Amino acid sequence: MGPARDGGSGEARALVFLIPIYNDWDAAQHLARDIDALTLAAPVWLYFIDDASQLPRPGAFGQGIRAEVNVLRLQTNLGHQKAIAVGLAYVHEHVAGVHAVVVMDGDGEDRPSDVPRLLEAFE
């Protein structure tokens, strides 16, 4: 897959990973590393939707990751599907230059190794 381009500007458009998370910061960090290790043709932005976790986010969360890591914290627990919907709405409203959004579970249930094949089918 070649780099996604933004209109005629020549700038690569980003792949946004939207990942709901509730308390399992270790699994989320592992997932971030696995996504970061992928060879993708566009910039990668990770958006973790913290569904009002009871456990605090570790201070080192996202360190050592080349991709841009963002955490959106919800004030109240909405559940997995609503957290995804809020994340999609946020990305749509506030994030420019997006080529595609990949939704993944933060608990390690989804395999990052499947992403290139998914993106190929998307293209």
N, C-alpha and C positions, 0 to 999 in steps of 0.2 A: 504494500500500500504506500503510495507516495504521500508527501506532506499535504495536508489540507491547506488550502489558500483562502484568504479572506478577500473576496471580491477580486479586484485587480491590484490590491495594495502589495501583494507579494509576501505578506506576513503569514507565518504558519498559524493556523487556528488550533486551539487547545482541545485536548480530550479531558473532559471533566469526569472524575470518578466520584460518585455520590454514595456515601457509606454510612448508614445509620449505626449508631453504637450506643450500647447501654452497659456501662460498667466494665466491659472487657477490654481495657486499654492495652493489655499485653497482646491479645489476638489482633487488635487494630494496628498496633505497631508492626507486628509480623506481616500483616497484610500490606501495609504501606511499603515495607521493604521489598516484598515480592512484586508488587506493582512497579516499584522503582527499578527493579532489575530487568523488567521487560524492555525489549528494543522496539520502541514505537516511533513513528515518523512525525510526531507532533509533540508540542509541549504538553506536559501532564500536570493537571491541577487536582489535588485530592481535597474533597470536602467531606469531612466527618460530621455527621449530624448527631450531636450528643443529646440523646433523648432524656435529659434531666437525670444523668447518672448520679447515683448515690456515692460512688467512689470518685475522689478527685482525679483529674487528669494529671499524669506524671509530668513533672517539669521538663523532662527530657523527651517528651512525646514529639515525634516528628524530626528529631535531630538525626543527622546523617542521611537524610533523604534528599535527593536532588530535586524531586518534584516539589511544586509549591504545595504546602500543607496548610489547610484551613480547618478550623473547628467552629461550627455553629452550635451554640448551646441553647437548647430549648428550656424554658423556665418550668415547664411541667411535662410529665411523661405523657406522650401522645400515642405511643405504640409504634411498632415498626413501620406499618404502611403510611400512617399519617406523617411520621417523621420524614419518610421519603417524599411525600407530597409537598411538605414544607420546604425541603431541600430543593426540589425541582422548581418550585415557585421562586425561591431565593435566587437560584442560578439564572432563571429566565429574566428576572427583574434587575439583577445587580451585576451579572458577569457578562462582559462582552467578549467576542472573539471565540465563541464555543463552536466546535465542529460537531461533537457528539458527546452524549452523557452516557456513562456506563454505571449502572446501579449494581452494587455488590453488598452482600451481607458483611458486617464487621466482625462476625464471629468465626471467620475462616471457612464457612460452608461453601462459598464460591471459590473457584480456582482461578487465580490470575493467569495461569498458563492458557486458559481458554479464551482470553481477551483478544489476542491477534486474530484468531479464527472468527470470533464474533464481529470484530471490526471489518474483516474482509467481507463477510456476508452483508454487513451494513452498507459497505461501499457498492 
